């Protein structure tokens, strides 16, 4: 089970997709907007939480870092 991301240069579509049963670094798939082939790369980010509802599994949220001591300027307080 893996989460994949693509940004299609031709039409500008960008999307994160959960694919159950896949576990490769890259996959070729049709773009959801224009239908042309696009290469999606696997996201390995521990902040992504997967969940299920009514038998459908998908991306719930990305957890924020627990220690967020950075201000708006990006400097540590």
MDTraj code that builds the backbone (N, CA, C; nanometers):
import mdtraj as md
import numpy as np

residues = "UNK UNK UNK UNK UNK UNK UNK UNK UNK UNK UNK UNK UNK UNK UNK UNK UNK UNK UNK UNK UNK UNK UNK UNK UNK UNK UNK UNK UNK UNK UNK UNK UNK UNK UNK UNK UNK UNK UNK UNK UNK UNK UNK UNK UNK UNK UNK UNK UNK UNK UNK UNK UNK UNK UNK UNK UNK UNK UNK UNK UNK UNK UNK UNK UNK UNK UNK UNK UNK UNK UNK UNK UNK UNK UNK UNK UNK".split()
xyz = np.array([
    [0.0845, -0.1170, 0.0000],
    [0.0000, 0.0000, 0.0000],
    [0.0892, 0.1235, 0.0000],
    [0.0658, 0.2125, -0.0954],
    [0.1527, 0.3277, -0.1078],
    [0.0749, 0.4491, -0.1568],
    [0.1314, 0.5651, -0.1285],
    [0.0763, 0.6908, -0.1757],
    [0.1685, 0.7421, -0.2862],
    [0.1094, 0.7821, -0.3979],
    [0.1850, 0.8312, -0.5124],
    [0.1451, 0.9751, -0.5427],
    [0.2387, 1.0502, -0.6019],
    [0.2149, 1.1894, -0.6377],
    [0.2610, 1.2117, -0.7808],
    [0.1841, 1.2907, -0.8561],
    [0.2306, 1.3340, -0.9868],
    [0.1877, 1.4775, -1.0133],
    [0.2689, 1.5451, -1.0908],
    [0.2343, 1.6771, -1.1440],
    [0.2563, 1.6657, -1.2938],
    [0.1484, 1.6732, -1.3677],
    [0.1542, 1.6552, -1.5116],
    [0.1935, 1.7865, -1.5785],
    [0.3070, 1.7858, -1.6446],
    [0.3582, 1.9066, -1.7093],
    [0.2667, 1.9532, -1.8233],
    [0.2009, 1.8604, -1.8904],
    [0.1221, 1.8964, -2.0080],
    [-0.0053, 1.9724, -1.9726],
    [-0.0792, 1.9257, -1.8718],
    [-0.2069, 1.9896, -1.8388],
    [-0.2060, 2.0604, -1.7036],
    [-0.1010, 2.0424, -1.6228],
    [-0.0912, 2.1106, -1.4951],
    [-0.1581, 2.0404, -1.3784],
    [-0.2149, 1.9239, -1.3998],
    [-0.2828, 1.8505, -1.2924],
    [-0.1802, 1.7973, -1.1934],
    [-0.2066, 1.8165, -1.0635],
    [-0.1227, 1.7530, -0.9622],
    [-0.2144, 1.6831, -0.8637],
    [-0.1714, 1.5639, -0.8210],
    [-0.2598, 1.4832, -0.7387],
    [-0.1807, 1.3829, -0.6568],
    [-0.2311, 1.3544, -0.5351],
    [-0.1820, 1.2452, -0.4525],
    [-0.2834, 1.1322, -0.4606],
    [-0.2344, 1.0112, -0.4805],
    [-0.3221, 0.8964, -0.5015],
    [-0.2775, 0.7826, -0.4114],
    [-0.3710, 0.7176, -0.3452],
    [-0.3429, 0.5978, -0.2663],
    [-0.3747, 0.4775, -0.3536],
    [-0.2770, 0.3894, -0.3711],
    [-0.2974, 0.2693, -0.4505],
    [-0.2690, 0.1469, -0.3654],
    [-0.3717, 0.0730, -0.3363],
    [-0.3574, -0.0486, -0.2567],
    [-0.2991, -0.1575, -0.3445],
    [-0.2034, -0.2311, -0.2921],
    [-0.1419, -0.3405, -0.3664],
    [-0.0214, -0.2985, -0.4471],
    [0.0096, -0.1709, -0.4549],
    [0.1273, -0.1224, -0.5266],
    [0.2360, -0.0891, -0.4265],
    [0.3605, -0.1135, -0.4646],
    [0.4717, -0.0768, -0.3780],
    [0.5981, -0.0579, -0.4614],
    [0.5854, 0.0105, -0.5751],
    [0.7013, 0.0403, -0.6587],
    [0.7377, 0.1874, -0.6427],
    [0.8599, 0.2234, -0.6789],
    [0.9037, 0.3635, -0.6680],
    [0.8280, 0.4543, -0.7635],
    [0.8061, 0.4091, -0.8852],
    [0.7327, 0.4880, -0.9844],
    [0.6339, 0.3976, -1.0568],
    [0.5238, 0.4576, -1.1013],
    [0.4271, 0.3843, -1.1826],
    [0.3818, 0.4753, -1.2959],
    [0.3442, 0.4156, -1.4061],
    [0.2890, 0.4898, -1.5184],
    [0.1376, 0.4720, -1.5143],
    [0.0665, 0.5835, -1.5257],
    [-0.0792, 0.5791, -1.5159],
    [-0.1386, 0.6908, -1.5997],
    [-0.2666, 0.6835, -1.6331],
    [-0.3294, 0.7940, -1.7059],
    [-0.3592, 0.9113, -1.6125],
    [-0.3412, 1.0315, -1.6627],
    [-0.3742, 1.1525, -1.5876],
    [-0.5256, 1.1599, -1.5737],
    [-0.5722, 1.1984, -1.4551],
    [-0.7161, 1.2056, -1.4318],
    [-0.7821, 1.3200, -1.5064],
    [-0.7059, 1.4247, -1.5416],
    [-0.7644, 1.5386, -1.6116],
    [-0.7672, 1.5185, -1.7630],
    [-0.6511, 1.4818, -1.8217],
    [-0.6449, 1.4785, -1.9686],
    [-0.6358, 1.3377, -2.0272],
    [-0.6047, 1.2371, -1.9455],
    [-0.6002, 1.0996, -1.9942],
    [-0.4671, 1.0571, -2.0530],
    [-0.3717, 1.1481, -2.0665],
    [-0.2392, 1.1109, -2.1181],
    [-0.1604, 1.0402, -2.0088],
    [-0.0601, 0.9623, -2.0512],
    [0.0209, 0.8902, -1.9533],
    [0.1094, 0.9856, -1.8755],
    [0.1247, 0.9569, -1.7466],
    [0.2083, 1.0360, -1.6580],
    [0.2778, 0.9403, -1.5615],
    [0.3964, 0.9770, -1.5140],
    [0.4703, 0.8950, -1.4182],
    [0.4466, 0.9513, -1.2786],
    [0.3976, 0.8664, -1.1885],
    [0.3741, 0.9052, -1.0498],
    [0.4830, 0.8433, -0.9639],
    [0.5319, 0.9211, -0.8673],
    [0.6376, 0.8751, -0.7776],
    [0.5806, 0.8464, -0.6386],
    [0.6358, 0.7437, -0.5757],
    [0.5889, 0.7053, -0.4425],
    [0.6357, 0.8078, -0.3400],
    [0.5445, 0.8449, -0.2485],
    [0.5756, 0.9367, -0.1396],
    [0.6071, 0.8535, -0.0162],
    [0.7222, 0.8779, 0.0406],
    [0.7589, 0.8102, 0.1662],
    [0.7666, 0.9166, 0.2740],
    [0.6535, 0.9461, 0.3322],
    [0.6422, 1.0521, 0.4317],
    [0.5655, 0.9964, 0.5504],
    [0.6292, 0.9903, 0.6654],
    [0.5653, 0.9303, 0.7826],
    [0.4538, 1.0171, 0.8388],
    [0.4406, 1.1419, 0.7931],
    [0.3337, 1.2276, 0.8440],
    [0.1996, 1.1983, 0.7764],
    [0.1993, 1.1232, 0.6667],
    [0.0749, 1.0874, 0.5976],
    [0.0055, 0.9769, 0.6754],
    [-0.1198, 0.9999, 0.7085],
    [-0.1992, 0.9003, 0.7799],
    [-0.3073, 0.8457, 0.6873],
    [-0.3145, 0.7136, 0.6791],
    [-0.4161, 0.6475, 0.5974],
    [-0.5275, 0.5995, 0.6887],
    [-0.6473, 0.5972, 0.6354],
    [-0.7615, 0.5506, 0.7118],
    [-0.8647, 0.4903, 0.6203],
    [-0.9701, 0.4353, 0.6787],
    [-1.0742, 0.3754, 0.5970],
    [-1.2110, 0.4129, 0.6522],
    [-1.3058, 0.4221, 0.5606],
    [-1.4448, 0.4491, 0.5958],
    [-1.5322, 0.3803, 0.4911],
    [-1.6275, 0.3059, 0.5360],
    [-1.7191, 0.2340, 0.4470],
    [-1.6452, 0.1452, 0.3474],
    [-1.5330, 0.0863, 0.3910],
    [-1.4585, -0.0052, 0.3057],
    [-1.3650, 0.0618, 0.2068],
    [-1.3563, 0.1940, 0.2076],
    [-1.2680, 0.2660, 0.1179],
    [-1.1490, 0.3184, 0.1969],
    [-1.0273, 0.2905, 0.1483],
    [-0.9055, 0.3349, 0.2156],
    [-0.8507, 0.4553, 0.1407],
    [-0.8042, 0.5567, 0.2150],
    [-0.7494, 0.6744, 0.1503],
    [-0.6672, 0.7583, 0.2458],
    [-0.6191, 0.8714, 0.1963],
    [-0.5359, 0.9627, 0.2736],
    [-0.6260, 1.0464, 0.3631],
    [-0.6013, 1.0416, 0.4935],
    [-0.6802, 1.1216, 0.5869],
    [-0.6215, 1.2610, 0.6033],
    [-0.4951, 1.2683, 0.6396],
    [-0.4340, 1.3983, 0.6667],
    [-0.2835, 1.3814, 0.6764],
    [-0.2168, 1.4930, 0.6809],
    [-0.0747, 1.4957, 0.7127],
    [-0.0627, 1.5539, 0.8514],
    [0.0067, 1.4838, 0.9377],
    [0.0246, 1.5339, 1.0733],
    [0.1242, 1.6482, 1.0739],
    [0.0989, 1.7463, 1.1569],
    [0.1918, 1.8566, 1.1732],
    [0.3007, 1.8147, 1.2705],
    [0.4205, 1.8703, 1.2564],
    [0.5257, 1.8377, 1.3525],
    [0.4828, 1.8761, 1.4933],
    [0.5186, 1.7948, 1.5901],
    [0.4786, 1.8205, 1.7276],
    [0.5510, 1.9405, 1.7867],
    [0.6717, 1.9679, 1.7406],
    [0.7496, 2.0791, 1.7928],
    [0.7541, 2.1888, 1.6872],
    [0.6529, 2.2739, 1.6851],
    [0.6492, 2.3815, 1.5864],
    [0.6870, 2.5118, 1.6544],
    [0.8157, 2.5337, 1.6693],
    [0.8652, 2.6532, 1.7361],
    [0.9041, 2.7604, 1.6362],
    [0.8729, 2.7446, 1.5135],
    [0.9118, 2.8420, 1.4118],
    [0.8031, 2.9481, 1.3959],
    [0.8451, 3.0725, 1.3845],
    [0.7517, 3.1822, 1.3629],
    [0.7201, 3.1962, 1.2159],
    [0.6510, 3.3006, 1.1798],
    [0.6138, 3.3204, 1.0409],
    [0.7333, 3.3447, 0.9515],
    [0.8400, 3.4012, 1.0046],
    [0.9589, 3.4289, 0.9234],
    [1.0449, 3.3047, 0.9056],
    [1.0150, 3.1971, 0.9775],
    [1.0923, 3.0747, 0.9652],
    [1.2047, 3.0667, 1.0655],
    [1.2228, 3.1679, 1.1477],
    [1.3287, 3.1677, 1.2475],
    [1.2819, 3.0983, 1.3748],
    [1.3743, 3.0303, 1.4405],
    [1.3441, 2.9645, 1.5669],
    [1.3348, 3.0697, 1.6748],
    [1.2300, 3.0619, 1.7560],
    [1.2106, 3.1590, 1.8643],
    [1.2932, 3.1258, 1.9846],
])
top = md.Topology()
chain = top.add_chain()
for i, resn in enumerate(residues, 1):
    res = top.add_residue(resn, chain, resSeq=i)
    for name in ("N", "CA", "C"):
        top.add_atom(name, md.element.get_by_symbol(name[0]), res)
traj = md.Trajectory(xyz[None], top)
